[in-house]
Amino acid sequence: MLEDWTRANLALWNELTGIHERSDYYDVAGFLAGKNTLFATERDEIGPEVAGKTLLHLQCHFGLDTLSLARMGATVTGVDFSDEAIAAARRIADQAGIAATFVQSDVAALPDTLQGSFDIVFTSWGVLVWLPDLERWAQVIAHFLAPGGVFYIAEFHPFAYVLAEDASAGDLRLGYPYFHDPEPLAISEVSGSYADRDATVRQPVQYEWQHTLGDVVSALTAAGLTIDYLHEFPFMEGALDWPCIVKGPDGRGRLKGMETTFPLSFTLHARR
């Protein structure tokens, strides 16, 4: 059954790649003109560490953040399971004149595809819900980290995912469970994308897995990593376009009426 779920999600992300590459949200033209696509959270927290380091970017989509990290001085390798995304990443790297390696692989199978170790393993924003097995994810991270290497993730808070998408500030409702279930959530009637809500998407269903914050920490520590910090924030970067989320002047999304009281994102820095 896992192959069926993966096949459906792969079809979705192959389709979304073209939509995203053309979207204003990703602003490829702006990137080619020199824009850094990392959000302020990543630039502030991991940015000072990347210059002169080898960096592995898991679930890199079509590589704009990977290439931004290269512009910041890292020697980068980006990985994504979508062949369309990897093709786009290589094309944009050539257009930008940036040296980068891009590998098509599912995260769980990456040790069979890629050799070597890295100073930093990086991943960010909307990645965990696509992974059925966080223990395997953490083992892959540990496998690729050089001794003393660091892992960094910036991600939507698991608790934010329990909100119903159509919940409003005056009508907060739970739409999804918080605790992990081995069976994925099947989300049917896929409508557009976070980057373009008006886009036509042919893939009818996507599959997601919910993971708690405890799942994340426990998987990483079981794989032998030591947590340096876990930060939780009442805002999210790349704000999801839910009625209950309002984007402020800083571009960050907050829960309307509860701007300082509800966890919407987290970052974690760990070390091998």
C-alpha positions in Angstrom: 0.0 0.0 0.0 2.9 2.4 0.7 3.9 2.2 -2.9 0.4 3.4 -3.9 0.5 6.3 -1.5 4.0 7.3 -2.7 2.9 6.9 -6.4 0.0 9.3 -5.8 2.1 11.9 -4.0 4.8 11.7 -6.6 2.2 12.3 -9.4 1.0 15.3 -7.3 4.4 16.8 -6.8 5.5 16.3 -10.4 2.4 18.2 -11.4 2.9 20.9 -8.8 6.5 21.6 -9.8 5.4 23.2 -13.1 2.7 25.2 -11.3 5.2 26.4 -8.7 8.0 27.2 -11.1 5.6 29.6 -12.9 4.0 31.1 -9.8 4.5 34.5 -8.3 4.9 32.8 -4.9 8.2 31.2 -5.8 9.3 34.2 -8.0 11.9 32.4 -10.0 12.7 35.6 -11.9 13.5 37.3 -8.6 15.7 34.4 -7.6 17.6 34.6 -10.8 18.1 38.3 -10.2 19.7 37.6 -6.9 16.9 37.1 -4.4 17.6 34.8 -1.4 14.5 32.6 -1.0 15.3 31.5 2.6 12.9 33.0 5.2 14.3 35.2 8.0 14.0 32.4 10.5 16.5 30.1 8.6 18.8 33.0 7.6 19.0 34.1 11.3 19.5 30.7 12.8 21.4 28.5 10.4 22.6 31.1 8.0 25.8 32.0 9.9 26.8 28.3 9.9 26.7 27.4 6.2 29.6 29.2 4.6 32.4 26.8 3.7 30.3 23.8 4.7 29.0 20.8 2.8 25.2 20.8 3.0 22.6 18.2 2.2 19.1 19.5 1.6 16.4 16.9 2.0 13.1 17.4 0.2 14.4 20.4 -1.7 11.5 20.6 -4.2 12.9 22.5 -7.2 15.9 23.8 -5.4 15.6 27.5 -4.9 16.4 27.3 -1.2 19.3 24.9 -2.0 20.7 27.4 -4.5 20.2 30.2 -2.0 22.3 28.3 0.5 25.0 27.9 -2.2 25.0 31.6 -2.7 25.6 31.9 1.1 28.8 29.8 0.6 27.7 26.2 1.1 28.6 23.3 -1.2 25.2 22.0 -1.7 23.4 18.7 -2.6 19.6 18.8 -3.0 17.4 15.7 -2.9 13.8 15.3 -3.9 11.7 12.3 -4.9 10.1 14.2 -7.8 11.9 13.8 -11.2 10.2 17.0 -12.5 11.5 18.9 -9.5 15.0 17.7 -9.8 15.0 18.5 -13.6 13.8 22.0 -12.8 16.4 22.5 -10.1 19.2 21.5 -12.4 17.8 23.8 -15.1 17.6 26.8 -12.7 21.1 26.1 -11.3 22.4 26.3 -14.9 20.6 29.5 -15.6 21.9 31.0 -12.4 25.4 29.8 -12.9 25.5 28.1 -9.5 27.4 24.9 -8.8 25.1 22.4 -7.2 24.3 18.6 -7.2 20.7 17.5 -7.4 19.7 13.8 -6.7 16.3 12.2 -7.3 15.5 9.9 -4.4 13.0 9.2 -1.8 14.5 10.1 1.6 14.3 6.6 3.0 16.2 5.1 0.0 18.8 7.9 -0.2 21.7 5.8 1.3 21.3 3.5 -1.6 21.7 6.4 -4.1 24.1 8.9 -2.5 27.6 8.4 -1.1 29.5 10.6 1.4 28.9 12.7 4.5 28.0 16.3 5.1 28.7 19.0 7.7 25.0 20.1 7.6 21.7 18.3 6.8 18.9 20.9 6.2 15.2 20.6 5.6 12.3 23.1 5.9 8.6 24.0 5.7 6.0 21.4 5.0 8.2 18.4 4.7 7.3 16.1 7.6 3.7 15.4 6.6 4.9 13.6 3.5 7.0 11.1 5.5 5.4 7.8 6.7 8.3 6.8 8.9 10.2 9.4 11.0 12.5 6.8 12.6 13.8 6.0 9.1 14.0 9.7 8.3 16.2 10.3 11.4 18.4 7.3 10.6 19.1 8.7 7.2 20.0 12.1 8.7 22.4 10.5 11.1 23.8 8.4 8.3 24.8 11.4 6.2 26.1 13.6 9.0 29.8 13.8 9.5 31.0 13.5 13.1 30.2 16.8 14.7 27.9 17.7 11.9 24.6 19.5 12.5 21.0 18.9 11.5 18.6 21.8 11.2 14.8 21.9 10.5 12.4 24.8 10.3 8.8 23.5 10.1 5.2 24.2 10.6 4.2 23.2 14.2 2.4 19.8 14.3 -0.3 21.4 16.4 -1.1 23.9 13.6 -2.0 21.0 11.4 -5.0 20.0 13.6 -6.8 23.2 12.6 -9.5 22.9 10.0 -8.5 24.8 6.9 -11.7 26.8 6.8 -11.6 27.7 10.5 -11.9 31.4 11.1 -10.6 33.5 14.0 -14.0 33.4 15.6 -14.7 29.8 14.8 -11.5 27.8 15.6 -12.2 24.1 14.9 -10.2 21.0 14.9 -10.1 19.3 11.5 -7.4 16.6 12.0 -5.9 14.5 14.8 -2.7 15.5 16.5 -1.3 12.0 17.3 0.4 9.9 14.8 -1.4 7.1 12.9 0.5 4.6 10.7 -2.3 5.1 8.1 -2.1 8.4 6.2 -4.8 11.0 6.0 -6.3 10.8 2.5 -7.1 14.3 1.3 -9.3 14.1 -1.7 -10.4 16.7 -4.3 -7.0 18.4 -4.3 -7.7 22.1 -5.1 -4.9 24.2 -6.5 -1.7 24.7 -4.5 -0.5 26.9 -1.7 1.4 28.8 -4.3 -1.5 29.2 -6.7 -5.0 28.4 -5.4 -6.5 28.9 -8.9 -4.3 26.3 -10.5 -5.9 23.2 -12.0 -4.6 20.0 -10.4 -5.4 16.7 -12.0 -4.1 14.4 -9.3 -7.3 13.7 -7.3 -5.9 12.7 -3.9 -2.8 13.3 -1.7 -1.7 11.4 1.4 -0.2 12.9 4.5 1.1 11.6 7.9 0.7 13.6 11.1 3.7 13.5 13.5 3.8 15.1 16.9 6.6 17.2 18.2 7.5 14.4 20.5 7.8 12.0 17.5 10.3 14.4 15.9 12.5 14.7 19.0 12.3 11.0 19.9 13.2 9.9 16.3 16.3 12.1 16.2 17.6 11.2 19.7 17.0 7.5 19.0 19.2 7.9 15.9 22.0 9.2 18.1 21.6 13.0 17.7 21.9 15.5 20.5 19.4 18.3 20.5 21.0 21.8 20.8 17.8 23.7 20.8 14.1 23.4 20.0 12.4 26.8 19.4 8.6 27.2 19.1 7.1 30.3 17.5 3.6 31.9 17.4 4.1 32.6 13.7 4.7 30.7 10.5 6.9 31.6 7.5 5.3 31.2 4.1 1.9 31.6 5.7 -0.8 29.1 4.8 -3.8 30.8 3.3 -6.3 29.8 6.0 -9.0 32.2 7.0 -7.8 32.1 10.6 -4.2 33.1 9.6 -3.4 36.7 9.0 -0.1 37.8 7.4 1.6 40.7 9.1 3.8 43.4 7.7 6.8 41.1 8.2 5.3 38.5 5.9 4.7 36.1 8.8 1.4 34.4 9.4 -0.2 34.5 12.9 -3.5 33.2 14.3 -5.9 36.2 14.2 -6.9 37.2 17.7 -4.3 34.9 19.3 -1.1 36.3 17.8 1.1 35.4 20.7 -0.5 32.4 22.2 -0.7 29.6 19.6 2.3 27.6 18.3 2.5 27.7 14.5 6.1 26.8 13.8 9.3 25.3 15.3 13.0 25.0 14.6 15.3 22.4 15.8 19.1 22.2 15.8 20.8 18.9 16.6 24.3 17.5 16.4 25.9 14.2 15.7 
